[in-house]
């Protein structure tokens, strides 16, 4: 009888031990899955509710469109460009999109949103006309950029938080040789909006005014333009130092 009790006790202890080990393994597996998912979300630039990260081509499309919208906002809206001027005044040679777009309501953000809604395919334009995608491209015959059909809030989160892009202004002194941004445009007329995904000076760009919005030519001379026209270069942080 004593032997039987010992056997039963031993079997019970073995069963409890196996149960605890199985529970521990399950907890470790759950923790590891959560850790992997968290790391993937942090490193892949995923949008909330989107299981597929943007490709490099889509990221470049977004960088192109963002540069274009920055230029349009400055050229088309007096309050937006003067807000940009004031925000840049206290900076060195760069300003983050987070500063411009995540401050709640401000003139630049309002103008930027209005331009985005005009040129974004597939979202509610709130009464404004929605042109074909090609209409958002100043020179569709020269480049193959496109526009991503995502809503404005998701788009702003992506460019200002996930990508955390900066606008680098290498010749800021040209702008601040004038009392305000409007005075600069009255005199110079043009902006040059470049974008750079890596570590070079630029990958591509636009030269923009009220009447002309064209891609920079193959003969574009960065050094010459740097001495004359304000350059705004959209960049990933960490790819340059000033």
TORSEMAR-356638 format. One record per residue (C-alpha): residue number from 1; residue in one letter; chain; z, y, x. Coordinates in Angstrom, 2 decimals. Each point is the difference from the previous one (the first is absolute). Example, Ala and Ser with C-alpha at 12.3 -4.5 7.8 and 13.67 -1.06 7.14 Angstrom:
+-----+------+------+---------+---------+---------+
! pos ! code ! unit !      c3 !      c2 !      c1 !
+-----+------+------+---------+---------+---------+
!   1 !    A !    A !    7.80 !   -4.50 !   12.30 !
!   2 !    S !    A !   -0.66 !    3.44 !    1.37 !
+-----+------+------+---------+---------+---------+
// end
This chain:
+-----+------+------+---------+---------+---------+
! pos ! code ! unit !      c3 !      c2 !      c1 !
+-----+------+------+---------+---------+---------+
!   1 !    X !    A !    0.00 !    0.00 !    0.00 !
!   2 !    X !    A !    0.90 !    2.32 !    2.84 !
!   3 !    X !    A !   -3.34 !   -0.86 !    1.63 !
!   4 !    X !    A !   -1.88 !    0.88 !   -3.18 !
!   5 !    X !    A !    1.76 !    3.35 !   -0.21 !
!   6 !    X !    A !   -0.89 !    0.75 !    3.61 !
!   7 !    X !    A !   -3.65 !   -0.83 !   -0.67 !
!   8 !    X !    A !   -0.07 !    2.21 !   -3.10 !
!   9 !    X !    A !    1.69 !    2.86 !    1.90 !
!  10 !    X !    A !   -2.44 !   -0.34 !    2.89 !
!  11 !    X !    A !   -3.01 !    0.00 !   -2.33 !
!  12 !    X !    A !    1.36 !    3.05 !   -1.81 !
!  13 !    X !    A !    0.44 !    1.91 !    3.27 !
!  14 !    X !    A !   -3.50 !   -0.97 !    1.14 !
!  15 !    X !    A !   -1.46 !    1.14 !   -3.34 !
!  16 !    X !    A !    1.82 !    3.33 !    0.15 !
!  17 !    X !    A !   -1.08 !    0.50 !    3.62 !
!  18 !    X !    A !   -3.66 !   -0.69 !   -0.85 !
!  19 !    X !    A !    0.19 !    2.37 !   -2.97 !
!  20 !    X !    A !    1.39 !    2.78 !    2.19 !
!  21 !    X !    A !   -2.65 !   -0.62 !    2.65 !
!  22 !    X !    A !   -2.74 !    0.04 !   -2.62 !
!  23 !    X !    A !    1.40 !    3.22 !   -1.48 !
!  24 !    X !    A !    0.15 !    1.57 !    3.48 !
!  25 !    X !    A !   -3.60 !   -1.01 !    0.72 !
!  26 !    X !    A !   -1.14 !    1.48 !   -3.31 !
!  27 !    X !    A !    1.85 !    3.25 !    0.76 !
!  28 !    X !    A !   -1.57 !    0.18 !    3.46 !
!  29 !    X !    A !   -3.48 !   -0.68 !   -1.42 !
!  30 !    X !    A !    0.47 !    2.71 !   -2.64 !
!  31 !    X !    A !    1.24 !    2.49 !    2.62 !
!  32 !    X !    A !   -2.93 !   -0.79 !    2.30 !
!  33 !    X !    A !   -2.54 !    0.45 !   -2.80 !
!  34 !    X !    A !    1.54 !    3.35 !   -0.96 !
!  35 !    X !    A !    0.00 !    1.10 !    3.65 !
!  36 !    X !    A !   -3.68 !   -0.92 !    0.45 !
!  37 !    X !    A !   -0.99 !    1.77 !   -3.22 !
!  38 !    X !    A !    1.94 !    3.12 !    1.03 !
!  39 !    X !    A !   -1.58 !    0.07 !    3.45 !
!  40 !    X !    A !   -3.47 !   -0.53 !   -1.42 !
!  41 !    X !    A !    0.50 !    2.85 !   -2.47 !
!  42 !    X !    A !    1.19 !    2.34 !    2.76 !
!  43 !    X !    A !   -2.77 !   -0.85 !    2.40 !
!  44 !    X !    A !   -3.00 !   -0.34 !   -2.23 !
!  45 !    X !    A !   -0.05 !    3.34 !   -1.82 !
!  46 !    X !    A !    0.12 !   -1.68 !   -3.39 !
!  47 !    X !    A !    0.16 !    2.15 !   -3.08 !
!  48 !    X !    A !    2.56 !   -0.79 !   -2.72 !
!  49 !    X !    A !   -1.57 !   -2.58 !   -2.29 !
!  50 !    X !    A !   -2.90 !   -0.58 !    2.39 !
!  51 !    X !    A !   -0.04 !   -3.35 !    1.85 !
!  52 !    X !    A !   -3.01 !    0.89 !    2.15 !
!  53 !    X !    A !    0.31 !    2.50 !    2.88 !
!  54 !    X !    A !   -2.72 !    2.54 !    0.53 !
!  55 !    X !    A !   -2.66 !   -0.91 !    2.51 !
!  56 !    X !    A !   -0.84 !    2.25 !    2.95 !
!  57 !    X !    A !   -3.16 !    1.09 !   -1.79 !
!  58 !    X !    A !    1.99 !    0.98 !   -3.09 !
!  59 !    X !    A !    2.54 !    1.81 !    2.17 !
!  60 !    X !    A !   -2.78 !    1.96 !    1.67 !
!  61 !    X !    A !   -1.46 !    0.80 !   -3.43 !
!  62 !    X !    A !    3.40 !    1.33 !   -1.00 !
!  63 !    X !    A !    0.31 !    2.02 !    3.20 !
!  64 !    X !    A !   -3.45 !    1.51 !   -0.60 !
!  65 !    X !    A !    0.81 !    0.85 !   -3.62 !
!  66 !    X !    A !    3.39 !    1.48 !    0.95 !
!  67 !    X !    A !   -1.59 !    2.27 !    2.61 !
!  68 !    X !    A !   -2.61 !    1.07 !   -2.53 !
!  69 !    X !    A !    2.64 !    0.79 !   -2.64 !
!  70 !    X !    A !    2.11 !    1.97 !    2.49 !
!  71 !    X !    A !   -3.04 !    2.15 !    0.77 !
!  72 !    X !    A !   -0.87 !    0.49 !   -3.67 !
!  73 !    X !    A !    3.59 !    0.92 !   -0.89 !
!  74 !    X !    A !    0.12 !    2.66 !    2.72 !
!  75 !    X !    A !   -3.44 !    1.41 !   -0.75 !
!  76 !    X !    A !    0.26 !    0.03 !   -3.79 !
!  77 !    X !    A !    3.59 !    1.06 !   -0.64 !
!  78 !    X !    A !    1.57 !    3.20 !    1.35 !
!  79 !    X !    A !    3.60 !   -1.04 !   -0.69 !
!  80 !    X !    A !   -0.56 !   -3.42 !    1.60 !
!  81 !    X !    A !   -1.34 !    1.37 !    3.28 !
!  82 !    X !    A !    2.75 !    2.61 !    0.29 !
!  83 !    X !    A !    2.62 !   -2.70 !   -0.65 !
!  84 !    X !    A !   -1.62 !   -2.04 !    2.79 !
!  85 !    X !    A !    0.09 !    3.08 !    2.26 !
!  86 !    X !    A !    3.71 !    0.57 !   -0.64 !
!  87 !    X !    A !    0.91 !   -3.66 !    0.50 !
!  88 !    X !    A !   -1.95 !   -0.17 !    3.27 !
!  89 !    X !    A !    1.56 !    3.24 !    1.27 !
!  90 !    X !    A !    3.27 !   -1.71 !    0.87 !
!  91 !    X !    A !   -1.63 !   -3.05 !    1.62 !
!  92 !    X !    A !   -1.56 !   -0.60 !    3.40 !
!  93 !    X !    A !   -3.51 !   -1.42 !   -0.30 !
!  94 !    X !    A !    0.39 !   -2.46 !   -2.83 !
!  95 !    X !    A !    1.25 !   -0.32 !   -3.54 !
!  96 !    X !    A !    0.63 !   -3.26 !   -1.87 !
!  97 !    X !    A !   -1.59 !   -0.80 !   -3.34 !
!  98 !    X !    A !    3.49 !   -0.95 !   -1.12 !
!  99 !    X !    A !    1.03 !    3.63 !    0.47 !
! 100 !    X !    A !   -2.94 !    1.26 !   -2.03 !
! 101 !    X !    A !   -0.11 !   -2.63 !   -2.75 !
! 102 !    X !    A !    3.56 !   -1.26 !   -0.49 !
! 103 !    X !    A !    1.81 !    3.30 !   -0.59 !
! 104 !    X !    A !   -0.16 !   -0.20 !   -3.74 !
! 105 !    X !    A !   -2.33 !    2.53 !   -1.57 !
! 106 !    X !    A !   -1.59 !    2.50 !    2.38 !
! 107 !    X !    A !   -3.34 !    1.87 !    0.02 !
! 108 !    X !    A !   -1.63 !   -2.23 !    2.60 !
! 109 !    X !    A !    0.97 !   -3.23 !   -1.75 !
! 110 !    X !    A !   -1.22 !    1.35 !   -3.36 !
! 111 !    X !    A !   -3.38 !    0.99 !    1.45 !
! 112 !    X !    A !   -0.29 !   -3.29 !    1.90 !
! 113 !    X !    A !    0.67 !   -1.96 !   -3.20 !
! 114 !    X !    A !   -2.58 !    2.00 !   -1.96 !
! 115 !    X !    A !   -2.65 !   -0.71 !    2.64 !
! 116 !    X !    A !    0.96 !   -3.68 !    0.12 !
! 117 !    X !    A !   -0.36 !   -0.41 !   -3.75 !
! 118 !    X !    A !   -3.46 !    1.57 !    0.08 !
! 119 !    X !    A !   -1.26 !   -2.41 !    2.63 !
! 120 !    X !    A !    1.87 !   -3.22 !   -0.71 !
! 121 !    X !    A !   -1.94 !   -2.68 !   -1.82 !
! 122 !    X !    A !    1.84 !   -1.99 !   -2.63 !
! 123 !    X !    A !    3.05 !    2.16 !   -0.70 !
! 124 !    X !    A !    0.63 !    2.37 !   -2.86 !
! 125 !    X !    A !   -1.45 !    3.41 !    0.97 !
! 126 !    X !    A !    2.10 !    1.69 !   -2.70 !
! 127 !    X !    A !   -2.94 !    1.88 !   -1.48 !
! 128 !    X !    A !   -1.84 !    0.61 !    3.26 !
! 129 !    X !    A !   -3.41 !   -1.61 !    0.62 !
! 130 !    X !    A !    0.01 !   -3.20 !    2.04 !
! 131 !    X !    A !   -3.14 !   -0.02 !    2.13 !
! 132 !    X !    A !   -1.53 !   -3.12 !    1.58 !
! 133 !    X !    A !    1.63 !   -1.14 !    3.23 !
! 134 !    X !    A !   -2.91 !    1.31 !    2.05 !
! 135 !    X !    A !    0.71 !    3.51 !   -1.25 !
! 136 !    X !    A !    3.27 !   -0.11 !    1.93 !
! 137 !    X !    A !   -1.91 !   -0.46 !    3.24 !
! 138 !    X !    A !   -1.49 !    3.17 !    1.52 !
! 139 !    X !    A !   -2.85 !   -1.92 !    1.67 !
! 140 !    X !    A !   -0.28 !   -3.55 !   -1.42 !
! 141 !    X !    A !   -3.22 !   -0.71 !    1.90 !
! 142 !    X !    A !    1.70 !    0.30 !    3.40 !
! 143 !    X !    A !    3.26 !   -1.89 !   -0.56 !
! 144 !    X !    A !    1.15 !   -2.91 !   -2.09 !
! 145 !    X !    A !    3.43 !    1.26 !   -1.06 !
! 146 !    X !    A !    1.34 !   -0.76 !   -3.44 !
! 147 !    X !    A !    2.87 !    0.98 !   -2.31 !
! 148 !    X !    A !    2.79 !   -2.37 !   -0.96 !
! 149 !    X !    A !    0.68 !   -0.16 !   -3.77 !
! 150 !    X !    A !    3.79 !    0.33 !    0.09 !
! 151 !    X !    A !    2.28 !    2.33 !   -1.90 !
! 152 !    X !    A !    1.20 !    3.20 !    1.66 !
! 153 !    X !    A !    3.67 !   -0.92 !    0.43 !
! 154 !    X !    A !   -0.89 !   -3.32 !    1.67 !
! 155 !    X !    A !   -2.52 !    1.78 !    2.21 !
! 156 !    X !    A !    2.54 !    2.65 !    1.10 !
! 157 !    X !    A !    2.60 !   -2.69 !    0.73 !
! 158 !    X !    A !   -2.51 !   -1.86 !    2.15 !
! 159 !    X !    A !   -1.22 !    2.93 !    2.11 !
! 160 !    X !    A !    3.30 !    1.85 !    0.39 !
! 161 !    X !    A !    2.53 !   -2.85 !    0.15 !
! 162 !    X !    A !   -1.69 !   -3.28 !    0.90 !
! 163 !    X !    A !   -2.51 !    1.51 !    2.43 !
! 164 !    X !    A !    2.07 !    3.17 !    0.55 !
! 165 !    X !    A !   -3.02 !    1.96 !    1.25 !
! 166 !    X !    A !    0.30 !    3.36 !    1.78 !
! 167 !    X !    A !   -2.40 !    2.94 !    0.08 !
! 168 !    X !    A !   -0.36 !    0.97 !    3.64 !
! 169 !    X !    A !   -1.04 !    3.62 !    0.61 !
! 170 !    X !    A !   -0.94 !    0.21 !    3.71 !
! 171 !    X !    A !   -1.15 !    3.63 !   -0.20 !
! 172 !    X !    A !    2.67 !    1.31 !   -2.36 !
! 173 !    X !    A !    0.00 !    3.31 !    1.91 !
! 174 !    X !    A !   -3.39 !    0.86 !   -1.50 !
! 175 !    X !    A !    1.40 !   -0.13 !   -3.54 !
! 176 !    X !    A !    3.13 !    1.95 !    0.90 !
! 177 !    X !    A !   -2.07 !    2.73 !    1.56 !
! 178 !    X !    A !   -0.41 !    1.07 !   -3.66 !
! 179 !    X !    A !    2.58 !    1.24 !   -2.48 !
! 180 !    X !    A !   -0.75 !   -2.87 !   -2.38 !
! 181 !    X !    A !   -2.39 !   -2.89 !   -0.62 !
! 182 !    X !    A !   -2.20 !    2.02 !   -2.34 !
! 183 !    X !    A !   -0.61 !    2.61 !    2.67 !
! 184 !    X !    A !   -1.04 !   -2.75 !    2.41 !
! 185 !    X !    A !   -2.52 !   -1.41 !   -2.51 !
! 186 !    X !    A !   -1.38 !    3.45 !   -0.77 !
! 187 !    X !    A !   -0.81 !    0.36 !    3.68 !
! 188 !    X !    A !   -0.83 !   -3.52 !    1.20 !
! 189 !    X !    A !   -1.07 !   -1.62 !   -3.29 !
! 190 !    X !    A !    0.19 !   -3.57 !    1.38 !
! 191 !    X !    A !    2.57 !   -2.76 !    0.45 !
! 192 !    X !    A !   -0.57 !   -3.16 !    1.99 !
! 193 !    X !    A !    1.75 !   -3.02 !   -1.50 !
! 194 !    X !    A !    0.07 !   -2.99 !    2.35 !
! 195 !    X !    A !    1.71 !   -3.38 !   -0.25 !
! 196 !    X !    A !    1.11 !   -2.40 !    2.69 !
! 197 !    X !    A !    1.26 !   -3.55 !   -0.59 !
! 198 !    X !    A !    0.67 !   -0.80 !    3.64 !
! 199 !    X !    A !    0.69 !    2.05 !    3.14 !
! 200 !    X !    A !   -3.16 !    2.03 !    0.48 !
! 201 !    X !    A !   -0.70 !    3.60 !   -0.94 !
! 202 !    X !    A !   -1.64 !   -1.07 !   -3.27 !
! 203 !    X !    A !   -1.95 !   -2.80 !   -1.70 !
! 204 !    X !    A !   -1.99 !    2.20 !   -2.36 !
! 205 !    X !    A !    0.27 !    3.30 !   -1.83 !
! 206 !    X !    A !   -1.26 !    2.68 !   -2.32 !
! 207 !    X !    A !   -0.84 !    3.66 !    0.52 !
! 208 !    X !    A !    0.81 !    1.79 !   -3.21 !
! 209 !    X !    A !   -0.32 !    3.43 !   -1.57 !
! 210 !    X !    A !   -0.27 !    1.30 !   -3.55 !
! 211 !    X !    A !   -3.73 !   -0.68 !    0.00 !
! 212 !    X !    A !   -0.50 !   -2.76 !    2.61 !
! 213 !    X !    A !    1.71 !   -3.37 !    0.29 !
! 214 !    X !    A !   -1.73 !   -2.19 !    2.55 !
! 215 !    X !    A !    0.86 !   -2.75 !    2.43 !
! 216 !    X !    A !    0.26 !    1.12 !    3.60 !
! 217 !    X !    A !   -3.29 !   -0.64 !    1.83 !
! 218 !    X !    A !   -0.45 !   -2.42 !    2.89 !
! 219 !    X !    A !   -0.27 !    3.08 !    2.23 !
! 220 !    X !    A !    3.48 !    1.18 !   -1.02 !
! 221 !    X !    A !    1.70 !    1.72 !    2.97 !
! 222 !    X !    A !    3.76 !   -0.35 !   -0.48 !
! 223 !    X !    A !    0.94 !    2.28 !    2.90 !
! 224 !    X !    A !   -2.27 !    2.81 !   -1.16 !
! 225 !    X !    A !    1.17 !   -0.19 !   -3.59 !
! 226 !    X !    A !    3.63 !   -0.14 !    1.17 !
! 227 !    X !    A !   -0.40 !    3.54 !    1.31 !
! 228 !    X !    A !   -1.43 !    1.40 !   -3.20 !
! 229 !    X !    A !    0.64 !   -1.90 !   -3.26 !
! 230 !    X !    A !    3.32 !   -1.31 !   -1.36 !
! 231 !    X !    A !    0.18 !   -3.79 !    0.39 !
! 232 !    X !    A !    2.17 !   -2.17 !   -2.24 !
! 233 !    X !    A !    0.14 !   -3.62 !    1.22 !
! 234 !    X !    A !    1.53 !   -2.67 !   -2.22 !
! 235 !    X !    A !    1.77 !   -2.56 !    2.20 !
! 236 !    X !    A !    2.31 !   -2.98 !    0.00 !
! 237 !    X !    A !    3.37 !    1.00 !    1.51 !
! 238 !    X !    A !    0.67 !   -1.33 !    3.46 !
! 239 !    X !    A !   -3.62 !    0.17 !    1.16 !
! 240 !    X !    A !    0.46 !    3.35 !    1.72 !
! 241 !    X !    A !    2.65 !    2.27 !    1.45 !
! 242 !    X !    A !    0.26 !    3.79 !    0.10 !
+-----+------+------+---------+---------+---------+
// end
